[in-house]
């Protein structure tokens, strides 16, 4: 659907979200209605950290190691010694990225929505999109590499002998 939108409906917006990652690292997020980039969808999501790939370690009161994630339920995070301010705007990237590839976390009340993380050049992909006989859009790595090489050749950045290093010899 995202590729179809890019190909047929025009430019998509990318927002550098400084808060979404539990790690504190800013992510470029594609703004798509119905995804976790949509404030209403995000706020309706029950906070959960069910995969835990981005959790932080901390020392519990008993001296043992514990794990916490700023995208887990706020009460649980604070109970583990985390600061409430660290939970603001945090999204569960682990669950969302799984949802992006068709493997969302599902419980009885909620199915995880996607959160597409992507670069500013998302709209550039229109240059290499191809529509198949079923009307579906796609492109592969070869399409992107061919485009990049053609741009480099046009700008005189690649010498002819270096270009051949990127081309598969048959």
N, CA, C and O of each residue as an XYZ file, in Angstrom:
680
protein
N       0.817     -1.196      0.000
C       0.000      0.000      0.000
C       0.856      1.255      0.000
O       0.521      2.240     -0.658
N       1.959      1.222      0.734
C       2.829      2.392      0.810
C       3.414      2.697     -0.555
O       3.432      3.851     -0.982
N       3.895      1.668     -1.245
C       4.472      1.871     -2.574
C       3.414      2.376     -3.550
O       3.696      3.236     -4.385
N       2.202      1.846     -3.448
C       1.121      2.291     -4.328
C       0.838      3.772     -4.096
O       0.647      4.533     -5.044
N       0.813      4.170     -2.830
C       0.569      5.574     -2.505
C       1.663      6.460     -3.107
O       1.374      7.494     -3.708
N       2.907      6.048     -2.942
C       4.025      6.832     -3.475
C       3.910      6.966     -4.985
O       4.116      8.046     -5.539
N       3.581      5.866     -5.644
C       3.526      5.862     -7.101
C       2.356      6.665     -7.647
O       2.491      7.344     -8.665
N       1.217      6.594     -6.984
C      -0.004      7.155     -7.559
C      -0.485      8.461     -6.925
O      -1.122      9.267     -7.603
N      -0.199      8.685     -5.659
C      -0.807      9.820     -4.964
C       0.151     10.949     -4.648
O      -0.273     11.994     -4.152
N       1.399     10.770     -4.915
C       2.318     11.877     -4.674
C       3.167     11.715     -3.446
O       3.238     10.645     -2.840
N       3.803     12.797     -3.098
C       4.799     12.774     -2.042
C       4.225     12.392     -0.678
O       3.098     12.740     -0.327
N       5.036     11.675      0.061
C       4.701     11.304      1.428
C       5.603     12.103      2.362
O       6.709     12.496      1.993
N       5.113     12.335      3.570
C       5.856     13.128      4.543
C       6.640     12.229      5.494
O       6.141     11.205      5.962
N       7.868     12.630      5.766
C       8.731     11.942      6.718
C       9.019     12.915      7.856
O       9.378     14.071      7.632
N       8.853     12.423      9.073
C       9.076     13.234     10.262
C      10.213     12.618     11.069
O      10.187     11.423     11.363
N      11.200     13.416     11.425
C      12.260     12.927     12.299
C      11.743     13.029     13.722
O      11.712     14.103     14.321
N      11.337     11.879     14.246
C      10.724     11.824     15.570
C      11.817     11.638     16.611
O      12.422     10.568     16.692
N      12.072     12.661     17.400
C      13.155     12.553     18.376
C      12.794     11.709     19.594
O      13.665     11.380     20.400
N      11.516     11.355     19.734
C      11.062     10.676     20.939
C      10.629      9.233     20.742
O      10.501      8.508     21.728
N      10.399      8.784     19.520
C       9.724      7.496     19.344
C      10.512      6.301     19.865
O       9.915      5.369     20.405
N      11.818      6.302     19.721
C      12.601      5.135     20.115
C      12.848      5.080     21.610
O      13.209      6.087     22.220
N      12.656      3.906     22.209
C      12.989      3.746     23.624
C      14.478      3.988     23.900
O      14.864      4.224     25.045
N      15.302      3.931     22.872
C      16.743      4.141     23.042
C      17.106      5.617     23.119
O      18.219      5.966     23.513
N      16.168      6.487     22.742
C      16.450      7.916     22.709
C      17.035      8.363     21.380
O      17.287      9.552     21.187
N      17.252      7.441     20.472
C      17.791      7.770     19.151
C      16.652      8.237     18.250
O      15.624      7.563     18.182
N      16.798      9.363     17.558
C      15.716      9.828     16.678
C      15.559      8.914     15.463
O      16.547      8.423     14.917
N      14.332      8.692     15.050
C      14.030      7.885     13.871
C      13.224      8.701     12.884
O      12.380      9.508     13.273
N      13.485      8.489     11.616
C      12.684      9.104     10.563
C      11.481      8.195     10.344
O      11.625      7.009     10.047
N      10.299      8.771     10.494
C       9.059      8.009     10.471
C       8.182      8.501      9.327
O       7.967      9.703      9.169
N       7.682      7.569      8.536
C       6.766      7.900      7.455
C       5.391      8.164      8.049
O       4.845      7.321      8.761
N       4.840      9.321      7.759
C       3.539      9.682      8.312
C       2.437      9.039      7.470
O       2.167      9.448      6.341
N       1.811      8.019      8.059
C       0.758      7.265      7.379
C      -0.444      7.187      8.299
O      -0.336      6.767      9.451
N      -1.578      7.592      7.783
C      -2.809      7.509      8.557
C      -3.072      6.049      8.925
O      -2.926      5.156      8.090
N      -3.455      5.813     10.166
C      -3.754      4.456     10.623
C      -2.549      3.718     11.181
O      -2.685      2.603     11.685
N      -1.374      4.325     11.100
C      -0.171      3.704     11.663
C       0.149      4.386     12.993
O      -0.546      5.318     13.397
N       1.188      3.927     13.664
C       1.579      4.537     14.937
C       2.135      5.941     14.783
O       2.366      6.624     15.781
N       2.357      6.388     13.543
C       2.755      7.782     13.333
C       1.564      8.725     13.514
O       1.738      9.930     13.693
N       0.377      8.174     13.466
C      -0.872      8.910     13.662
C      -1.106      9.035     15.177
O      -1.241      8.021     15.862
N      -1.154     10.249     15.698
C      -1.254     10.482     17.140
C      -2.435      9.750     17.777
O      -2.296      9.188     18.863
N      -3.582      9.748     17.121
C      -4.754      9.065     17.680
C      -4.524      7.563     17.802
O      -4.912      6.947     18.796
N      -3.895      6.979     16.791
C      -3.608      5.535     16.817
C      -2.597      5.241     17.923
O      -2.760      4.287     18.683
N      -1.555      6.064     18.007
C      -0.535      5.879     19.045
C      -1.145      5.960     20.440
O      -0.867      5.117     21.293
N      -1.982      6.981     20.671
C      -2.562      7.164     21.996
C      -3.562      6.070     22.361
O      -3.779      5.806     23.544
N      -4.174      5.432     21.367
C      -5.125      4.349     21.625
C      -4.424      3.014     21.883
O      -5.048      2.064     22.355
N      -3.132      2.943     21.575
C      -2.377      1.702     21.729
C      -2.106      1.420     23.204
O      -1.638      2.295     23.932
N      -2.402      0.193     23.643
C      -2.010     -0.145     25.013
C      -0.484     -0.249     25.079
O       0.124     -0.930     24.253
N       0.131      0.410     26.041
C       1.590      0.363     26.156
C       2.013     -1.053     26.510
O       1.470     -1.670     27.426
N       2.989     -1.553     25.769
C       3.498     -2.902     26.014
C       4.903     -3.008     25.447
O       5.256     -2.347     24.471
N       5.682     -3.847     26.078
C       7.010     -4.193     25.581
C       7.066     -5.711     25.622
O       7.555     -6.297     26.587
N       6.566     -6.339     24.574
C       6.463     -7.789     24.610
C       7.656     -8.518     23.991
O       7.823     -9.715     24.224
N       8.476     -7.837     23.220
C       9.650     -8.476     22.625
C      10.932     -8.112     23.372
O      11.796     -8.967     23.567
N      11.061     -6.880     23.782
C      12.142     -6.481     24.664
C      13.529     -6.355     24.064
O      14.515     -6.412     24.798
N      13.635     -6.186     22.764
C      14.960     -6.097     22.138
C      15.700     -4.802     22.484
O      16.929     -4.761     22.422
N      14.979     -3.762     22.841
C      15.608     -2.465     23.108
C      15.557     -2.082     24.588
O      15.695     -0.908     24.932
N      15.362     -3.058     25.452
C      15.294     -2.777     26.885
C      16.658     -2.348     27.422
O      17.707     -2.667     26.862
N      16.598     -1.617     28.521
C      17.807     -1.218     29.248
C      17.968     -2.117     30.464
O      16.983     -2.553     31.061
N      19.206     -2.389     30.824
C      19.473     -3.107     32.076
C      19.569     -2.090     33.201
O      20.013     -0.958     33.006
N      19.149     -2.511     34.365
C      19.306     -1.683     35.552
C      19.523     -2.619     36.745
O      19.217     -3.809     36.675
N      20.044     -2.077     37.819
C      20.257     -2.873     39.025
C      19.040     -2.745     39.926
O      18.676     -1.649     40.353
N      18.425     -3.874     40.205
C      17.263     -3.895     41.091
C      17.697     -3.680     42.541
O      18.886     -3.736     42.852
N      16.742     -3.438     43.414
C      17.040     -3.203     44.829
C      17.734     -4.396     45.475
O      18.527     -4.232     46.402
N      17.430     -5.607     44.980
C      18.061     -6.806     45.550
C      19.453     -7.066     44.970
O      20.084     -8.077     45.279
N      19.930     -6.133     44.118
C      21.261     -6.261     43.545
C      21.314     -7.008     42.226
O      22.334     -6.971     41.537
N      20.242     -7.682     41.865
C      20.206     -8.427     40.607
C      19.937     -7.474     39.448
O      19.497     -6.341     39.639
N      20.215     -7.967     38.238
C      19.930     -7.170     37.046
C      18.469     -7.296     36.666
O      17.887     -8.377     36.746
N      17.889     -6.201     36.257
C      16.532     -6.185     35.746
C      16.525     -5.492     34.398
O      17.533     -4.932     33.968
N      15.394     -5.535     33.745
C      15.248     -4.905     32.430
C      14.014     -4.018     32.434
O      12.991     -4.350     33.034
N      14.130     -2.889     31.757
C      12.999     -1.981     31.626
C      13.049     -1.345     30.234
O      14.098     -1.270     29.594
N      11.891     -0.899     29.801
C      11.781     -0.267     28.488
C      10.864      0.938     28.631
O       9.780      0.834     29.205
N      11.290      2.067     28.117
C      10.496      3.289     28.263
C       9.217      3.266     27.432
O       8.421      4.202     27.506
N       9.007      2.215     26.643
C       7.727      2.100     25.926
C       6.785      1.102     26.599
O       5.668      0.892     26.126
N       7.230      0.483     27.705
C       6.348     -0.416     28.445
C       5.349      0.431     29.241
O       5.470      1.656     29.250
N       4.371     -0.181     29.906
C       3.448      0.615     30.716
C       4.216      1.539     31.667
O       5.181      1.137     32.316
N       3.754      2.786     31.725
C       4.472      3.808     32.497
C       4.676      3.407     33.952
O       5.751      3.610     34.516
N       3.628      2.834     34.560
C       3.720      2.456     35.973
C       4.820      1.418     36.184
O       5.572      1.494     37.156
N       4.913      0.460     35.284
C       5.936     -0.587     35.393
C       7.329      0.004     35.235
O       8.253     -0.375     35.955
N       7.479      0.926     34.300
C       8.778      1.553     34.056
C       9.238      2.354     35.277
O      10.394      2.263     35.688
N       8.334      3.129     35.843
C       8.666      3.944     37.013
C       8.955      3.047     38.221
O       9.866      3.330     38.999
N       8.189      1.976     38.378
C       8.397      1.033     39.490
C       9.802      0.427     39.427
O      10.385      0.077     40.453
N      10.328      0.310     38.221
C      11.670     -0.251     38.026
C      12.753      0.816     38.131
O      13.917      0.550     37.831
N      12.379      2.021     38.555
C      13.358      3.080     38.760
C      13.526      4.027     37.592
O      14.370      4.922     37.639
N      12.735      3.846     36.539
C      12.807      4.746     35.399
C      12.099      6.061     35.690
O      11.223      6.124     36.553
N      12.476      7.096     34.979
C      11.854      8.406     35.165
C      10.665      8.544     34.215
O      10.769      8.215     33.033
N       9.550      9.024     34.726
C       8.322      9.155     33.940
C       8.547      9.975     32.676
O       7.929      9.702     31.648
N       9.427     10.983     32.736
C       9.704     11.837     31.579
C      10.278     11.031     30.403
O      10.109     11.410     29.244
N      10.942      9.941     30.705
C      11.548      9.116     29.657
C      10.516      8.329     28.859
O      10.846      7.760     27.818
N       9.272      8.287     29.331
C       8.232      7.522     28.637
C       7.454      8.354     27.619
O       6.708      7.802     26.810
N       7.620      9.669     27.654
C       6.838     10.562     26.796
C       7.150     10.322     25.321
O       8.301     10.419     24.893
N       6.125     10.012     24.563
C       6.271      9.831     23.118
C       6.937      8.541     22.676
O       7.129      8.335     21.478
N       7.294      7.674     23.600
C       8.002      6.444     23.238
C       7.046      5.441     22.615
O       5.936      5.217     23.098
N       7.510      4.851     21.538
C       6.733      3.840     20.832
C       7.506      2.532     20.864
O       8.736      2.543     20.932
N       6.822      1.436     20.817
C       7.502      0.145     20.830
C       7.960     -0.182     19.412
O       7.199     -0.713     18.603
N       9.208      0.143     19.134
C       9.754     -0.128     17.793
C       9.828     -1.621     17.505
O       9.593     -2.040     16.372
N      10.145     -2.416     18.490
C      10.252     -3.867     18.275
C       8.942     -4.421     17.711
O       8.928     -5.086     16.675
N       7.851     -4.135     18.408
C       6.547     -4.633     17.961
C       6.139     -4.001     16.632
O       5.625     -4.688     15.750
N       6.367     -2.700     16.488
C       5.948     -1.999     15.270
C       6.717     -2.493     14.046
O       6.130     -2.672     12.979
N       8.011     -2.710     14.188
C       8.793     -3.172     13.039
C       8.392     -4.583     12.630
O       8.437     -4.920     11.447
N       8.001     -5.405     13.589
C       7.468     -6.729     13.242
C       6.139     -6.585     12.496
O       5.874     -7.312     11.539
N       5.313     -5.644     12.940
C       4.040     -5.395     12.252
C       4.285     -4.926     10.822
O       3.508     -5.250      9.924
N       5.366     -4.161     10.602
C       5.688     -3.674      9.255
C       5.866     -4.807      8.259
O       5.542     -4.656      7.081
N       6.376     -5.938      8.720
C       6.639     -7.064      7.810
C       5.563     -8.133      7.904
O       5.779     -9.279      7.511
N       4.398     -7.752      8.429
C       3.258     -8.670      8.457
C       3.253     -9.642      9.613
O       2.548    -10.650      9.567
N       4.035     -9.361     10.665
C       4.079    -10.242     11.824
C       3.777     -9.458     13.102
O       4.606     -9.397     14.010
N       2.576     -8.855     13.169
C       2.263     -8.023     14.337
C       2.044     -8.856     15.595
O       1.634    -10.014     15.525
N       2.322     -8.248     16.740
C       1.973     -8.865     18.010
C       0.452     -8.762     18.138
O      -0.131     -7.709     17.878
N      -0.172     -9.850     18.537
C      -1.628     -9.894     18.643
C      -2.001    -10.387     20.033
O      -1.485    -11.402     20.500
N      -2.901     -9.662     20.691
C      -3.488    -10.183     21.921
C      -4.997    -10.088     21.772
O      -5.487     -9.674     20.722
N      -5.724    -10.454     22.781
C      -7.179    -10.521     22.634
C      -7.828     -9.170     22.353
O      -8.905     -9.111     21.760
N      -7.181     -8.082     22.776
C      -7.779     -6.762     22.620
C      -7.113     -5.870     21.579
O      -7.656     -4.822     21.232
N      -5.952     -6.267     21.079
C      -5.201     -5.342     20.240
C      -4.279     -6.088     19.289
O      -3.658     -7.088     19.647
N      -4.209     -5.573     18.067
C      -3.223     -6.038     17.095
C      -2.304     -4.865     16.805
O      -2.760     -3.773     16.467
N      -1.010     -5.098     16.940
C      -0.026     -4.025     16.789
C      -0.099     -3.399     15.401
O      -0.222     -4.097     14.396
N      -0.021     -2.081     15.365
C       0.013     -1.331     14.111
C       1.461     -1.119     13.691
O       2.381     -1.257     14.496
N       1.646     -0.787     12.436
C       2.999     -0.569     11.939
C       3.479      0.855     12.205
O       2.697      1.759     12.502
N       4.792      1.017     12.086
C       5.439      2.318     12.180
C       6.605      2.248     11.198
O       7.656      1.687     11.504
N       6.405      2.820     10.029
C       7.417      2.724      8.977
C       8.539      3.711      9.269
O       8.312      4.920      9.320
N       9.742      3.200      9.460
C      10.920      4.048      9.620
C      11.632      4.051      8.271
O      11.918      3.001      7.695
N      11.907      5.242      7.789
C      12.397      5.365      6.413
C      13.132      6.690      6.256
O      12.930      7.614      7.043
N      13.961      6.779      5.265
C      14.713      8.008      5.045
C      13.922      9.067      4.303
O      12.820      8.820      3.813
N      14.505     10.243      4.233
C      13.864     11.373      3.560
C      13.657     11.129      2.069
O      12.820     11.783      1.448
N      14.397     10.210      1.494
C      14.316      9.970      0.053
C      13.225      8.987     -0.347
O      13.264      8.449     -1.453
N      12.252      8.739      0.527
C      11.187      7.789      0.215
C      10.509      8.120     -1.113
O      10.164      7.218     -1.876
N      10.322      9.389     -1.386
C       9.636      9.777     -2.613
C      10.486      9.556     -3.857
O       9.965      9.490     -4.971
N      11.793      9.443     -3.663
C      12.694      9.139     -4.766
C      12.432      7.736     -5.327
O      12.736      7.463     -6.488
N      11.871      6.856     -4.506
C      11.632      5.481     -4.957
C      10.690      5.434     -6.161
O      10.651      4.433     -6.876
N       9.941      6.495     -6.386
C       9.055      6.562     -7.546
C       9.858      6.345     -8.836
O       9.331      5.826     -9.820
N      11.127      6.744     -8.822
C      11.969      6.618    -10.016
C      12.232      5.167    -10.408
O      12.486      4.888    -11.580
N      12.178      4.236     -9.452
C      12.451      2.850     -9.819
C      11.301      1.897     -9.568
O      11.477      0.687     -9.713
N      10.143      2.388     -9.200
C       8.973      1.524     -9.036
C       8.528      0.944    -10.369
O       8.539      1.620    -11.398
N       8.141     -0.307    -10.328
C       7.615     -0.971    -11.518
C       6.277     -1.599    -11.155
O       6.107     -2.142    -10.063
N       5.340     -1.518    -12.077
C       4.016     -2.088    -11.864
C       3.942     -3.413    -12.614
O       4.220     -3.468    -13.812
N       3.565     -4.485    -11.904
C       3.476     -5.792    -12.571
C       2.090     -6.006    -13.185
O       1.232     -5.126    -13.127
N       1.889     -7.175    -13.767
C       0.633     -7.471    -14.468
C      -0.583     -7.496    -13.542
O      -1.716     -7.376    -14.008
N      -0.360     -7.651    -12.239
C      -1.458     -7.633    -11.268
C      -1.744     -6.232    -10.728
O      -2.658     -6.044     -9.925
N      -0.962     -5.259    -11.172
C      -1.140     -3.891    -10.704
C      -0.394     -3.584     -9.422
O      -0.579     -2.519     -8.835
N       0.456     -4.515     -8.979
C       1.241     -4.312     -7.763
C       2.560     -3.639     -8.102
O       3.154     -3.894     -9.150
N       3.009     -2.776     -7.198
C       4.269     -2.064     -7.388
C       5.379     -2.745     -6.601
O       5.157     -3.281     -5.515
N       6.565     -2.712     -7.168
C       7.727     -3.233     -6.452
C       8.994     -2.678     -7.089
O       8.969     -2.092     -8.171
N      10.085     -2.878     -6.393
C      11.401     -2.617     -6.947
C      12.394     -3.438     -6.138
O      12.128     -3.827     -5.001
N      13.533     -3.689     -6.747
C      14.554     -4.489     -6.084
C      15.840     -3.707     -5.904
O      15.975     -2.576     -6.371
N      16.769     -4.328     -5.225
C      18.063     -3.695     -4.967
C      18.768     -3.336     -6.267
O      19.421     -2.296     -6.349
N      18.644     -4.184     -7.281
C      19.307     -3.919     -8.562
C      18.778     -2.619     -9.176
O      19.546     -1.843     -9.744
N      17.487     -2.388     -9.063
C      16.903     -1.140     -9.588
C      17.522      0.083     -8.910
O      17.823      1.080     -9.567
N      17.707     -0.001     -7.600
C      18.279      1.116     -6.851
C      19.745      1.311     -7.219
O      20.187      2.435     -7.454
N      20.499      0.211     -7.267
C      21.922      0.312     -7.611
C      22.079      0.866     -9.020
O      22.930      1.725     -9.253
N      21.261      0.382     -9.974
C      21.334      0.905    -11.343
C      21.073      2.410    -11.365
O      21.761      3.155    -12.063
N      20.082      2.849    -10.602
C      19.777      4.283    -10.538
C      20.958      5.061     -9.953
O      21.367      6.082    -10.507
N      21.498      4.583     -8.843
C      22.615      5.276     -8.202
C      23.834      5.349     -9.121
O      24.512      6.373     -9.195
N      24.096      4.251     -9.814
C      25.234      4.252    -10.735
C      25.003      5.215    -11.895
O      25.929      5.900    -12.330
N      23.758      5.268    -12.402
C      23.490      6.175    -13.515
C      23.659      7.627    -13.076
O      24.165      8.448    -13.841
N      23.239      7.950    -11.853
C      23.423      9.300    -11.316
C      24.910      9.618    -11.168
O      25.350     10.720    -11.494
N      25.666      8.662    -10.684
C      27.101      8.878    -10.496
C      27.812      9.055    -11.829
O      28.713      9.883    -11.961
N      27.393      8.257    -12.827
C      27.991      8.383    -14.165
C      27.669      9.761    -14.738
O      28.544     10.429    -15.289
N      26.406     10.183    -14.606
C      25.971     11.470    -15.136
C      26.781     12.612    -14.530
O      27.125     13.572    -15.220
N      27.079     12.508    -13.260
C      27.822     13.568    -12.569
C      29.337     13.418    -12.702
O      30.101     14.227    -12.175
N      29.763     12.364    -13.419
C      31.186     12.153    -13.635
C      31.924     11.665    -12.405
O      33.139     11.830    -12.295
N      31.186     11.058    -11.471
C      31.815     10.602    -10.241
C      32.451      9.221    -10.360
O      33.317      8.856     -9.565
N      32.017      8.465    -11.353
C      32.566      7.123    -11.528
C      33.340      7.035    -12.828
O      32.898      7.527    -13.866
N      34.478      6.416    -12.760
C      35.232      6.135    -13.970
C      34.696      4.846    -14.545
O      34.237      3.972    -13.809
N      34.752      4.728    -15.835
C      34.187      3.570    -16.525
C      34.709      2.262    -15.942
O      33.940      1.319    -15.759
N      35.997      2.195    -15.651
C      36.568      0.945    -15.135
C      36.043      0.604    -13.737
O      35.981     -0.573    -13.380
N      35.666      1.604    -12.941
C      35.125      1.339    -11.611
C      33.668      0.896    -11.657
O      33.232      0.126    -10.802
N      32.918      1.366    -12.631
C      31.514      0.990    -12.758
C      31.388     -0.514    -12.947
O      30.472     -1.136    -12.408
N      32.294     -1.092    -13.700
C      32.222     -2.532    -13.970
C      32.353     -3.370    -12.707
O      31.910     -4.518    -12.695
N      32.935     -2.845    -11.663
C      33.048     -3.584    -10.407
C      31.679     -3.835     -9.785
O      31.523     -4.768     -8.997
N      30.682     -3.015    -10.128
C      29.348     -3.167     -9.556
C      28.420     -4.006    -10.426
O      27.319     -4.361    -10.005
N      28.857     -4.319    -11.622
C      27.997     -5.022    -12.568
C      28.351     -6.492    -12.587
O      29.516     -6.858    -12.743
N      27.337     -7.340    -12.426
C      27.558     -8.778    -12.436
C      27.927     -9.222    -13.838
O      27.237     -8.914    -14.810
N      29.012     -9.940    -13.924
C      29.449    -10.461    -15.220
C      28.793    -11.806    -15.454
O      28.796    -12.675    -14.582
N      28.238    -11.965    -16.625
C      27.541    -13.223    -16.933
C      28.325    -14.070    -17.878
O      27.884    -15.160    -18.241
